[in-house]
Amino acid sequence: MPVILTGSDLTLTDVVAVARRSECVALADEARERMRRARAVADETRAAGTPTYGLTTGLGVQKRVTVAADDDAFEWRQVHETRSGVGPLAPADVVRAAMLVFANQMAAGFTCLRPVLAERLVEALNDGETPRVRALGSIGANDLPPMADLVAEVFAGMDLAPGEGLALFNNSAFGTGRAALALADAARLVDAADVAGALALEGFAANLSPLDPAVERARPDPVVARTFTGLRELLDGSYLWGEGAARNLQDPLTFRSTGPIQAAARTALEHALERLEIELRCAQVNPVVFADEGVIRSASVYEVLALSAALDYVRAALAGMLVAATERSMKLLDSLWSGLPTGLMPETGPDLGLSILAITAESLTVEAASLAQPVSFAVASSSGAEGIEDHATHLPLSSRRLAEQVELGEALVGIELLVAAQAVDVRGAGPLGRGTAAARDRIRAVVPALAPGVPPPVDVEPVRGLIRAGAFA
């Protein structure tokens, strides 16, 4: 079934399906009618000579200048003047996500854009077109440079009516689309980290008392309750629930607090997903056409600070989660902590086993943690456009950093899964939990266990591939 764009019910699932699986897109009939009515209001406003930003006036510092009625080239000049992006091209899925988000905004009928433009954008999506969009240059107070790149390619050769130049690039679709994909990947990563944490508990022969349901009553948090329930389900049937199975009365904090740490990441993620849902269903434009009232008003509907700040929150919580994953991996690799041979070799000897993964994990963790620095409130200068543009959300940067952090996180969680699987194999205790046993089997399908005298399989990429495929969701 195609994704029908109504302007009011786009979902994250829709964005992923179109951006990454080339799901077909269609414009709802009622959306076309809304767009026609909004365009009629724009035409009437212009005919009446009512001063309206971007419709009868120039942009930015040129807002006080009236556009000549016969200046037919003005709309395209705006587009080309705004193409100030730099750097590498944005990934194809990010560009397609931006296209879908923008097409849905058009369908809402709050811009002066004609239906033919929305139809052209839908056609480009369905034909698999991938406009060349430079990734850098937007401060998140509308994604002007990347959207201007997109517009210049998708709508090349089309005549633009008054006001349509501004309406085509004056939105936050690029940052929102990128945020959607990053959050979808982050959700998959948190699920995989739950599994890795549970398997590490078994590899460590940890004490499961912190996961007792009674603990939830002392900390009445619904996300904690759901996270604990998920971990108990993964460990259902595990030897660790047996009397005397735990090696320690109290384990190191990263083992003891696996549940709360995972719950913290999930809390941040769910908050960001709620903010994203709102952004996927709003207009993100300025000025805003209200067809029912027959007026056009200036408004900051494009303001995405709430989403950008939520992504800052997610990155901070994921940093804590990934640091904990690395600590568990390192302790499993160290016989002082795990009680197992160094490097998790099946028998004591001179070989390093998986020990080298500790260095890799440390390197990636420092990099992942550095990406947690918040950016949603940063303003380098407020002198642009005569001081009017004195606020920035940096949503494209916030979402790009989340995507980069998740990519590093896939490797770190992959390392923990690989190390934990080897630890449970070497420890030999059983049975494993139903969920953790299934995870161990998936890992062993792509990475064999260590064998004495055989070079160890320290390539994490096969396990990382399982995470990306959603094998641990």
PyMOL commands that set and color helices and strands:
alter all, ss='L'
color gray80, all
select helices_A, chain A and resi 12-21+29-47+60-62+74-81+92-107+115-126+144-154+164-169+173-204+209-211+213-218+222-234+239-241+253-256+258-279+305-333+335-338+342-344+357-370+384-387+395-427+434-446+461-468
alter helices_A, ss='H'
color red, helices_A
select strands_A, chain A and resi 3-5+25-27+86-89+134-136+288-290+295-297
alter strands_A, ss='S'
color yellow, strands_A
deselect
rebuild
show_as cartoon
